[in-house]
């Protein structure tokens, strides 16, 4: 499911997380409960204050948002570097 393609707009993990969360109708508190992480961490990620997200937190958020971890990553992080 590709929900978040915007012409020429670069999105970071916080933007992607916020858009996906709002698209499925969850509040930060509801996402935090489902992902088993704090609401304040979700807020920090969405605001771009915290960009050091662990793989465990990504997995929890992805599961709660019914998507793959890679769906939460910006396009620049998906490209393989040689």
Phi, psi and omega in degrees: 000116179254106185254341198235050174258122180233132185305115174066002183268123176275131181241140175262180184300324179296318178296316181296315180300312182299313182296317180293317180300313180292324180301320180268001171084029178259145170276169176299321180296316180295318178297316179302315179299314181292324183273352180061043174225172184280150176296326181294325177294317178300316178300315180297319179296312182297327180276353181081011179284322179242116177245008178262076184265129180284159178296326177297317177294320177299317179298316179297316179292319179298316179298316180295330181265004178057050179215175176274154178307317183298335178292342180268353182269145175295154181306322182297333178275348181271341183282133181283132178260132180264000000 
